[in-house]
Amino acid sequence: MRILAARLSTYLCRRNPLSAQSRNLSSFHGRDERSIEEEAERKIGWFLKLIFAGTATVVAYQFLPYMGDNLMLQSVSLLQVKDPLFKRMGASRLAHFAIDDERRMKIVEIGGAQELLNMLGTAKDDRTRKEALRALDAISKSDEARGSLQKAGAISVIRSIPDSAEDAEVKKFKLSLLDRFKNLSYED
């Protein structure tokens, strides 16, 4: 690397290392050449880092959109596991993905809404119910997704959930969802 830096610094500075002045000032020349080499090494290092960062950016830009669909599928798969912790993690991730109508419908299409309803019907603790209701609340903000949830029997599942004495958010999400479905039935 030092040899490359020395050649690069020689080329950039357009100096002749065998000139008469450099022979007369050999002690000064040694320190000056070393600082030029270090500066060239530093510049080459930054150049390589920029190339790496640019390559990583291009790769991320090309592959991250595909990761979104895979993460949604993995989140739906987490809803099918028996452990309530994994179910809550999957529901929480689906709630975060449901930021626009297109993604909400994608969740419904891959079976996430049906799995959330299944999860909600079999949940034994309030934390699991709350995460399922939160995800359903996020998905139901789309009219199309709300219609699909209604056809899947969401109203009866949501009504069958007992009110929680410990967690007020369960009741809040439940009432919010029932109100949305009530408004949907009036629009039909």
Helices and strands as residue ranges (DSSP letters): H 2-13, H 20-24, H 26-79, H 84-97, H 101-109, H 112-122, H 126-139, H 143-151, H 154-159, H 168-187
